[in-house]
Amino acid sequence: MEDLTILRTFSAATTVLAAALVAANWNARVTVTGFVIFIVGSSPG
């Protein structure tokens, strides 16, 4: 598997996880964790 494909798959998976955590709206810590995961998953490099 190509390196870029692996990175794109990781980014997509982390974005979905982060969106689920933010949308769950359980508490502030979970929401902040979702935002942090979103930033890590969407960072360009």
N, C-alpha and C positions, 0 to 999 in steps of 0.2 A: 504494500500500500504506500502510496506517495506521502511524503511528509506534509504537504499542503492539505491533502485530503484528511489526514488525521487531525490537523489543527482546525480545519473547518468543522469537522464532526464534533470535536471537543467544544468549540465555540457555540455551535448550535445546541448541544446538549446542556451546556451551562446556562445559556440564555433561557431555555425552556424551564430549567430548574429555578432560576432566579425569578422568572415571571410567576411561577406557581407559588413561590414563597411570598412574593409581594402581594399577589392577589388573595392569598389566604387570609392576610390581615389578622393574624393571631395576636401578635404583640409587637412592640417597637423593635425588640431584638431580632425577631425573625424577619421583619421588614428590612432592617438595616443589613442583615446578613444577605438577603436577596439582592439588595443593591450592590453590595460588595462583590458578590458572585457575578452579577451582571457586568460590573466594571472589569473584572478579571477576564471574563469570557469574551468581552467585546474589544479588549485592548489590541491594538494593531501589531504589537510585537514585543 
